[in-house]
Amino acid sequence: MKISGWGNYPCIDSEVISTNQIYYLQDIIRKKQSFIPSGLLRSYSDSSLNSTTLSSLKLNRILSFDNINQAITCESGISFQDLNNFLIPKGFFVPVTPGTKFITLGGAIASDVHGKNHHKVGTFGNFVQSIRLILASGEIIDCSRNYNQDIFKATISGMGLTGFILDATFRVQKIKSTNFSVITKKANSLEEMLELFNEYMYYDYSVAWMDTSEFGKSLGRGVLILGKELEDNSFELLPNTKLNMSFMFPNFALNHITIKLFNSLYNSISYKKNDFIANFDKFYYPLDILSNWNKIYGKNGFVQYQFVVPREHSYKTIKNIMQIMKSYKQSSFLTVLKFFGKSNDFYLSFPEEGFTLAMDFPIRINTFDMLNKMDDVILSNNGKLYLTKDARMSKEFFESTYSNLNKFREIKSIIDPNNKFSSLQSKRLGI
Ligand SMILES: Cc1cc2nc3c(=O)[nH]c(=O)nc-3n(C[C@H](O)[C@H](O)[C@H](O)COP(=O)(O)OP(=O)(O)OC[C@H]3O[C@@H](n4cnc5c(N)ncnc54)[C@H](O)[C@@H]3O)c2cc1C
């Protein structure tokens, strides 16, 4: 069948194998030459693509829950939506969540995902206690901080390249409410935006929407959104109200002018109230309300370019990136800025202390050329790109920016000497 990541680029034919029979999965892994595990395919491009894909979606059970020690063990194909539906009535929540609940536990571990609270708690991987993994030999092993530690550090953030995650145990957070007290702060320029982040760093959750269609004095204007969990003992699961984008937009629908219009409109009407209460679903997952919103970008698809740079290089890097965008007459439809706290020791983990900017670009003739120019800026400012969003970085760029790559390669060569676990991305990057 045809499959693709969230950016609808590239789109390939793949034999998708989906089973809850572990012995069958082991047999496939022993016999086949090349495959990659997959979850809900919310990575943006080719991280979970191969001519054979091992889907985790039928392995989706909760195996145990210990409310005293705040630990849960689940199979890797469970979604964050199902996890939270189970946890919330008991007064718990996943400790870290990305901007969509339509991801699996396996995907969260393999990408070592981050949320709006990274500056306080780090990535999802920080909460994982142990993992059960099928290796390329078909053998099932356990790994944790105390046992097979190198495999553990390579698997969290390892993009499915160390083995198939069967199940994992992780710590959950106790919550006092599913409601958030939210405040918003408008920034009229990039300087103001970075200052606001610094000033409000004590908030548990922070994220900013940025208008990338404005240059000159207003370059970097946008809205910083800050959240704190309430303590009102309300644990409400909202009914699933979703709008569905059932058709692809034509490729020309999103252009420089329509994106500018959208950004200006958003800037003037968004967050009229700067102090309100939001349910967790609206706070964490505003985009999930419109399923298949990726179809807005048309058949050619889109790429997300997410980089992180150290705090001291943030201002000039973001300014240079925006200038490159302007020179190519491109704008990002949706642009999100966050601040990351300390990095961790998982070998291919993305977050480093500093600012991270994520931008979405429809694929056009000059898009990749523009992104190559942006890479030069990121490289010279000690930055890096997020693997789970990447569609096109070069092997050389990747090797110069991921400092623990050799440690990862060492483990990989021991546990998967024939590179059976491989994706289009890992082949492109020579991982
Ligand atoms: C709207 C949107 C918002 C997002 N926001 C954020 C965000 O705020 N922060 C963030 O960090 N990410 C974010 N992401 C990215 C997303 O969280 C990651 O790409 C996540 O890995 C997707 O999970 P998935 O189940 O869809 O995995 P897939 O996309 O199917 O796979 C992703 C990777 O995980 C591996 N994998 C999946 N299952 C297994 C398994 N069982 N065993 C071993 N490896 C496995 C795959 O091989 C692949 O390399 C966002 C994505 C979208 C679409």
The ligand as an SDF file (V2000), in Angstrom:
LIG
                    3D

 53 58  0  0  0  0  0  0  0  0999 V2000
    0.7720   18.0060   14.3730 C   0  0  0  0  0  0  0  0  0  0  0  0
    2.0560   17.4460   14.9110 C   0  0  0  0  0  0  0  0  0  0  0  0
    2.6370   18.0460   16.0100 C   0  0  0  0  0  0  0  0  0  0  0  0
    3.8300   17.5210   16.5380 C   0  0  0  0  0  0  0  0  0  0  0  0
    4.3800   18.1420   17.6160 N   0  0  0  0  0  0  0  0  0  0  0  0
    5.5270   17.6700   18.1440 C   0  0  0  0  0  0  0  0  0  0  0  0
    6.0880   18.2590   19.3090 C   0  0  0  0  0  0  0  0  0  0  0  0
    5.5630   19.2370   19.8440 O   0  0  0  0  0  0  0  0  0  0  0  0
    7.2170   17.7080   19.8180 N   0  0  0  0  0  0  0  0  0  0  0  0
    7.8060   16.6000   19.2620 C   0  0  0  0  0  0  0  0  0  0  0  0
    8.8140   16.1400   19.7910 O   0  0  0  0  0  0  0  0  0  0  0  0
    7.2890   16.0170   18.1640 N   0  0  0  0  0  0  0  0  0  0  0  0
    6.1730   16.5190   17.5940 C   0  0  0  0  0  0  0  0  0  0  0  0
    5.6240   15.9100   16.4950 N   0  0  0  0  0  0  0  0  0  0  0  0
    6.3080   14.7290   15.9370 C   0  0  0  0  0  0  0  0  0  0  0  0
    5.8080   13.4000   16.5550 C   0  0  0  0  0  0  0  0  0  0  0  0
    5.6230   13.5230   17.9370 O   0  0  0  0  0  0  0  0  0  0  0  0
    6.8580   12.3190   16.3170 C   0  0  0  0  0  0  0  0  0  0  0  0
    7.1790   12.2160   14.9660 O   0  0  0  0  0  0  0  0  0  0  0  0
    6.4190   10.9250   16.8200 C   0  0  0  0  0  0  0  0  0  0  0  0
    7.5210   10.0590   16.7490 O   0  0  0  0  0  0  0  0  0  0  0  0
    5.3010   10.3450   15.9600 C   0  0  0  0  0  0  0  0  0  0  0  0
    4.8790    9.1140   16.5100 O   0  0  0  0  0  0  0  0  0  0  0  0
    4.2010    8.0020   15.5960 P   0  0  0  0  0  0  0  0  0  0  0  0
    3.5680    6.9830   16.4500 O   0  0  0  0  0  0  0  0  0  0  0  0
    3.3380    8.6410   14.5810 O   0  0  0  0  0  0  0  0  0  0  0  0
    5.4850    7.3640   14.9320 O   0  0  0  0  0  0  0  0  0  0  0  0
    5.9360    7.1870   13.3720 P   0  0  0  0  0  0  0  0  0  0  0  0
    5.8560    8.4980   12.6950 O   0  0  0  0  0  0  0  0  0  0  0  0
    5.1320    6.0770   12.7940 O   0  0  0  0  0  0  0  0  0  0  0  0
    7.4300    6.7820   13.5960 O   0  0  0  0  0  0  0  0  0  0  0  0
    8.3550    7.7280   14.0780 C   0  0  0  0  0  0  0  0  0  0  0  0
    9.6750    7.0120   14.4290 C   0  0  0  0  0  0  0  0  0  0  0  0
    9.4260    6.0990   15.4920 O   0  0  0  0  0  0  0  0  0  0  0  0
    9.8630    4.7900   15.1410 C   0  0  0  0  0  0  0  0  0  0  0  0
    8.9500    3.8370   15.7860 N   0  0  0  0  0  0  0  0  0  0  0  0
    7.5990    3.8730   15.8150 C   0  0  0  0  0  0  0  0  0  0  0  0
    7.1270    2.8100   16.4960 N   0  0  0  0  0  0  0  0  0  0  0  0
    8.1900    2.0860   16.9100 C   0  0  0  0  0  0  0  0  0  0  0  0
    8.3580    0.8660   17.6320 C   0  0  0  0  0  0  0  0  0  0  0  0
    7.3230    0.1570   18.0950 N   0  0  0  0  0  0  0  0  0  0  0  0
    9.6150    0.4020   17.8650 N   0  0  0  0  0  0  0  0  0  0  0  0
   10.7050    1.1170   17.4150 C   0  0  0  0  0  0  0  0  0  0  0  0
   10.5960    2.2680   16.7220 N   0  0  0  0  0  0  0  0  0  0  0  0
    9.3670    2.7390   16.4720 C   0  0  0  0  0  0  0  0  0  0  0  0
    9.7710    4.7500   13.6140 C   0  0  0  0  0  0  0  0  0  0  0  0
   10.6350    3.7880   13.0610 O   0  0  0  0  0  0  0  0  0  0  0  0
   10.1860    6.1730   13.2510 C   0  0  0  0  0  0  0  0  0  0  0  0
   11.5810    6.2750   13.1840 O   0  0  0  0  0  0  0  0  0  0  0  0
    4.4400   16.3900   15.9440 C   0  0  0  0  0  0  0  0  0  0  0  0
    3.8450   15.7860   14.8290 C   0  0  0  0  0  0  0  0  0  0  0  0
    2.6600   16.3040   14.3090 C   0  0  0  0  0  0  0  0  0  0  0  0
    2.0400   15.6560   13.1070 C   0  0  0  0  0  0  0  0  0  0  0  0
  1  2  1  0
  2  3  1  0
  2 52  2  0
  3  4  2  0
  4  5  1  0
  4 50  1  0
  5  6  2  0
  6  7  1  0
  6 13  1  0
  7  8  2  0
  7  9  1  0
  9 10  1  0
 10 11  2  0
 10 12  1  0
 12 13  2  0
 13 14  1  0
 14 15  1  0
 14 50  1  0
 15 16  1  0
 16 17  1  0
 16 18  1  0
 18 19  1  0
 18 20  1  0
 20 21  1  0
 20 22  1  0
 22 23  1  0
 23 24  1  0
 24 25  2  0
 24 26  1  0
 24 27  1  0
 27 28  1  0
 28 29  2  0
 28 30  1  0
 28 31  1  0
 31 32  1  0
 32 33  1  0
 33 34  1  0
 33 48  1  0
 34 35  1  0
 35 36  1  0
 35 46  1  0
 36 37  1  0
 36 45  1  0
 37 38  2  0
 38 39  1  0
 39 40  1  0
 39 45  2  0
 40 41  1  0
 40 42  2  0
 42 43  1  0
 43 44  2  0
 44 45  1  0
 46 47  1  0
 46 48  1  0
 48 49  1  0
 50 51  2  0
 51 52  1  0
 52 53  1  0
M  END
$$$$
